[in-house]
Amino acid sequence: MKSARSAEDEFFEDGKPKAKEAFPASKAADQKAVDKVVIDVVKETPELGKYLRSSWGLSKNQFPHELKF
């Protein structure tokens, strides 16, 4: 198991942070394809976009497993 100090030393080489690696273009293309499908479905389904943008929370003594929808 590495210590916190060795992880920090590994992150900082010569006193500077490591350079970021470029995001793979293949992963970006895959994500765009998935996003397009999801966005199209959200646009086609009435009220789904509004539902996904809404925020909600639980009140005190309200438990998610007891909620009825």
Rosetta blueprint (number, residue, H / E / L):
1 M L
2 K L
3 S L
4 A H
5 R H
6 S H
7 A H
8 E H
9 D H
10 E H
11 F H
12 F E
13 E E
14 D L
15 G L
16 K E
17 P E
18 K L
19 A L
20 K L
21 E L
22 A L
23 F L
24 P L
25 A H
26 S H
27 K H
28 A H
29 A H
30 D H
31 Q H
32 K H
33 A H
34 V H
35 D H
36 K H
37 V H
38 V H
39 I H
40 D H
41 V H
42 V H
43 K H
44 E H
45 T L
46 P L
47 E L
48 L H
49 G H
50 K H
51 Y H
52 L H
53 R H
54 S L
55 S L
56 W L
57 G L
58 L L
59 S L
60 K L
61 N L
62 Q L
63 F L
64 P H
65 H H
66 E H
67 L L
68 K L
69 F L
